[in-house]
Amino acid sequence: MPRAFQLWKNFALHSPWFPIARIINTGSFRTLGPDERRAYDAPFPGKKYKAGARAFPKLVPVKPDDPASEANRAAWKVLEQWQKPFLTTFSNGDPITRGGDKYVQDLVPGAKGQPHVTLTGGHFLQEDSPVQFANAVNGLIRQMDGG
């Protein structure tokens, strides 16, 4: 697991300060405007509302004996048999997931021959490459619908 993920996990679990909009802004290439920051903060008006966001990194298995590792291995067994179209749209600047697209493409049969794209951005592609991301997803849907 990249060092950036371990740092993120420790911050999420232990920092007394957990500014949602600033986290999204930091994980994006572009700077969010004031209205966008308010929109990201709106669902989290207090500390207790951030419990799920804080817990999420702990759910990512990083060792074979992590509680979520067994379910993760089972999910990969399903994905290794997945024949339906499977598209990856990773970013070029995410320090945690960058390069993972090739791993997924090699393991998921439905990923073979798909128009995979590497988008410009950080972790939050909806902020950095929203149109390109939507176009890739819409293209996959059109392909599945036959046109």
CORVENLIN-V677042 format. One record per pair of residues at least 24 apart in sequence whose C-alpha atoms are under 10 Angstrom apart, sorted by sequence separation. I is the first residue (numbers start at 1). GAP is how many residues later the second one is. D is the distance in whole Angstrom. If there is no record, write none. Layout:
i:I gap:GAP d:D
i:I gap:GAP d:D
//
This chain:
i:20 gap:24 d:8
i:80 gap:24 d:9
i:84 gap:24 d:9
i:85 gap:24 d:8
i:86 gap:24 d:5
i:87 gap:24 d:6
i:98 gap:24 d:9
i:115 gap:24 d:9
i:116 gap:24 d:10
i:19 gap:25 d:9
i:79 gap:25 d:9
i:82 gap:25 d:9
i:83 gap:25 d:8
i:84 gap:25 d:8
i:85 gap:25 d:5
i:86 gap:25 d:5
i:87 gap:25 d:9
i:92 gap:25 d:10
i:93 gap:25 d:10
i:97 gap:25 d:9
i:98 gap:25 d:9
i:115 gap:25 d:8
i:80 gap:26 d:9
i:81 gap:26 d:9
i:82 gap:26 d:6
i:83 gap:26 d:5
i:84 gap:26 d:5
i:85 gap:26 d:6
i:86 gap:26 d:8
i:87 gap:26 d:9
i:88 gap:26 d:8
i:89 gap:26 d:9
i:90 gap:26 d:9
i:91 gap:26 d:8
i:92 gap:26 d:6
i:93 gap:26 d:9
i:94 gap:26 d:10
i:96 gap:26 d:9
i:97 gap:26 d:8
i:114 gap:26 d:8
i:80 gap:27 d:6
i:81 gap:27 d:7
i:82 gap:27 d:6
i:83 gap:27 d:4
i:84 gap:27 d:8
i:85 gap:27 d:8
i:86 gap:27 d:9
i:87 gap:27 d:6
i:88 gap:27 d:8
i:89 gap:27 d:6
i:90 gap:27 d:7
i:91 gap:27 d:5
i:92 gap:27 d:6
i:93 gap:27 d:7
i:94 gap:27 d:7
i:95 gap:27 d:8
i:96 gap:27 d:8
i:19 gap:28 d:10
i:76 gap:28 d:10
i:79 gap:28 d:8
i:80 gap:28 d:5
i:81 gap:28 d:7
i:82 gap:28 d:6
i:83 gap:28 d:8
i:84 gap:28 d:10
i:85 gap:28 d:9
i:86 gap:28 d:7
i:87 gap:28 d:7
i:88 gap:28 d:5
i:89 gap:28 d:5
i:90 gap:28 d:5
i:91 gap:28 d:5
i:92 gap:28 d:6
i:93 gap:28 d:5
i:94 gap:28 d:4
i:95 gap:28 d:8
i:18 gap:29 d:8
i:79 gap:29 d:6
i:80 gap:29 d:7
i:81 gap:29 d:8
i:82 gap:29 d:9
i:83 gap:29 d:9
i:85 gap:29 d:7
i:86 gap:29 d:10
i:87 gap:29 d:6
i:88 gap:29 d:7
i:89 gap:29 d:6
i:90 gap:29 d:6
i:91 gap:29 d:6
i:92 gap:29 d:6
i:93 gap:29 d:5
i:94 gap:29 d:5
i:114 gap:29 d:10
i:17 gap:30 d:9
i:20 gap:30 d:8
i:77 gap:30 d:10
i:78 gap:30 d:9
i:79 gap:30 d:8
i:80 gap:30 d:9
i:86 gap:30 d:9
i:87 gap:30 d:8
i:88 gap:30 d:8
i:89 gap:30 d:7
i:90 gap:30 d:9
i:91 gap:30 d:5
i:92 gap:30 d:7
i:93 gap:30 d:7
i:94 gap:30 d:8
i:16 gap:31 d:9
i:19 gap:31 d:9
i:76 gap:31 d:9
i:77 gap:31 d:10
i:79 gap:31 d:9
i:90 gap:31 d:9
i:91 gap:31 d:6
i:92 gap:31 d:9
i:93 gap:31 d:10
i:94 gap:31 d:9
i:18 gap:32 d:8
i:76 gap:32 d:9
i:90 gap:32 d:9
i:91 gap:32 d:7
i:93 gap:32 d:10
i:20 gap:33 d:9
i:90 gap:33 d:9
i:91 gap:33 d:9
i:20 gap:34 d:10
i:90 gap:34 d:10
i:91 gap:34 d:7
i:18 gap:35 d:9
i:90 gap:35 d:8
i:18 gap:36 d:8
i:89 gap:36 d:9
i:91 gap:37 d:9
i:12 gap:38 d:10
i:13 gap:38 d:9
i:91 gap:38 d:9
i:12 gap:39 d:10
i:15 gap:39 d:9
i:13 gap:40 d:10
i:14 gap:40 d:9
i:12 gap:41 d:8
i:13 gap:41 d:6
i:12 gap:42 d:5
i:13 gap:42 d:7
i:91 gap:42 d:10
i:11 gap:43 d:9
i:12 gap:43 d:7
i:13 gap:43 d:9
i:89 gap:43 d:9
i:90 gap:43 d:9
i:10 gap:44 d:10
i:12 gap:44 d:8
i:13 gap:44 d:8
i:89 gap:44 d:7
i:9 gap:45 d:8
i:12 gap:45 d:7
i:13 gap:45 d:8
i:8 gap:46 d:10
i:9 gap:46 d:9
i:11 gap:46 d:10
i:12 gap:46 d:9
i:9 gap:47 d:9
i:10 gap:47 d:9
i:89 gap:47 d:8
i:9 gap:48 d:5
i:10 gap:48 d:9
i:88 gap:48 d:9
i:89 gap:48 d:9
i:8 gap:49 d:8
i:9 gap:49 d:7
i:87 gap:49 d:8
i:88 gap:49 d:9
i:9 gap:50 d:10
i:87 gap:50 d:8
i:6 gap:51 d:9
i:9 gap:51 d:9
i:5 gap:52 d:8
i:6 gap:52 d:10
i:87 gap:52 d:10
i:87 gap:53 d:7
i:86 gap:54 d:8
i:5 gap:55 d:10
i:85 gap:55 d:8
i:6 gap:56 d:9
i:85 gap:56 d:9
i:5 gap:57 d:10
i:85 gap:58 d:9
i:85 gap:59 d:7
i:1 gap:60 d:10
i:84 gap:60 d:9
i:1 gap:61 d:7
i:1 gap:62 d:9
i:29 gap:64 d:8
i:28 gap:65 d:9
i:29 gap:65 d:10
i:27 gap:66 d:9
i:28 gap:66 d:9
i:27 gap:67 d:8
i:27 gap:68 d:9
i:8 gap:88 d:9
i:4 gap:90 d:9
i:5 gap:90 d:8
i:6 gap:90 d:9
i:4 gap:91 d:6
i:5 gap:91 d:6
i:29 gap:91 d:8
i:30 gap:91 d:8
i:36 gap:91 d:10
i:3 gap:92 d:9
i:4 gap:92 d:6
i:5 gap:92 d:9
i:28 gap:92 d:10
i:29 gap:92 d:5
i:30 gap:92 d:9
i:2 gap:93 d:7
i:3 gap:93 d:8
i:4 gap:93 d:10
i:28 gap:93 d:6
i:29 gap:93 d:6
i:2 gap:94 d:6
i:27 gap:94 d:9
i:28 gap:94 d:5
i:29 gap:94 d:9
i:30 gap:94 d:10
i:1 gap:95 d:8
i:2 gap:95 d:9
i:27 gap:95 d:6
i:28 gap:95 d:6
i:29 gap:95 d:9
i:32 gap:95 d:8
i:1 gap:96 d:9
i:2 gap:96 d:10
i:26 gap:96 d:9
i:27 gap:96 d:5
i:28 gap:96 d:6
i:29 gap:96 d:9
i:31 gap:96 d:9
i:32 gap:96 d:10
i:25 gap:97 d:10
i:26 gap:97 d:9
i:27 gap:97 d:6
i:28 gap:97 d:7
i:30 gap:97 d:7
i:31 gap:97 d:9
i:24 gap:98 d:10
i:25 gap:98 d:10
i:26 gap:98 d:9
i:27 gap:98 d:9
i:28 gap:98 d:9
i:29 gap:98 d:8
i:30 gap:98 d:6
i:24 gap:99 d:8
i:25 gap:99 d:9
i:28 gap:99 d:7
i:29 gap:99 d:6
i:30 gap:99 d:10
i:24 gap:100 d:7
i:27 gap:100 d:9
i:28 gap:100 d:6
i:29 gap:100 d:10
i:27 gap:101 d:10
i:28 gap:101 d:10
i:25 gap:102 d:9
i:24 gap:103 d:9
//
